[in-house]
Amino acid sequence: MSVIDRRRAERFSVQPAYTPCRLRRHDQDAFDNIGHVHDMSETGVRFESDTPLDPGTTVAIEIDLPERPGQGWKPDGPGRAVFLVGNVVWCNIDEPGPAVMAVATTRYCRDGDRGRMMRRLSEGGFSRVDTN
């Protein structure tokens, strides 16, 4: 049985320890679900969190963009995180530890968020995720 990759955009692998994210469900006011991004693209994010979310849940995500690999984590400055809204596509809670989830992006919340994120990923020396 072959696996079909339905992704529309190239994914980039990031170091979870240096790529924190905060989430909130659409019915919440606070970003109180903390996680770490594993990989990301223009159209989605794969991350881990101690709080599993059901597929279909609409979430807002704040992502602190990583620096170049090997340079640690330095924030872009106040208010320079990327904000996006999307829907949880799947949630894996089969393994011990945090739940691993994927969100399909439906929109970026601020002008420039998508472009800044893609520039950082494509020019920052991050590995492209092999889908084969």
Rosetta blueprint (number, residue, H / E / L):
1 M L
2 S L
3 V L
4 I L
5 D L
6 R L
7 R L
8 R L
9 A L
10 E L
11 R L
12 F E
13 S E
14 V L
15 Q L
16 P H
17 A H
18 Y H
19 T L
20 P E
21 C E
22 R E
23 L E
24 R E
25 R E
26 H L
27 D L
28 Q L
29 D L
30 A L
31 F L
32 D L
33 N E
34 I E
35 G E
36 H E
37 V E
38 H E
39 D E
40 M E
41 S E
42 E L
43 T L
44 G E
45 V E
46 R E
47 F E
48 E E
49 S E
50 D L
51 T L
52 P L
53 L L
54 D L
55 P L
56 G L
57 T L
58 T E
59 V E
60 A E
61 I E
62 E E
63 I E
64 D L
65 L L
66 P L
67 E L
68 R L
69 P L
70 G L
71 Q L
72 G L
73 W L
74 K L
75 P L
76 D L
77 G L
78 P L
79 G L
80 R L
81 A L
82 V E
83 F E
84 L E
85 V E
86 G E
87 N E
88 V E
89 V E
90 W E
91 C E
92 N E
93 I L
94 D L
95 E L
96 P L
97 G L
98 P L
99 A E
100 V E
101 M E
102 A E
103 V E
104 A E
105 T E
106 T E
107 R E
108 Y E
109 C L
110 R L
111 D L
112 G L
113 D H
114 R H
115 G H
116 R H
117 M H
118 M H
119 R H
120 R H
121 L H
122 S H
123 E H
124 G L
125 G L
126 F L
127 S L
128 R E
129 V L
130 D L
131 T L
132 N L
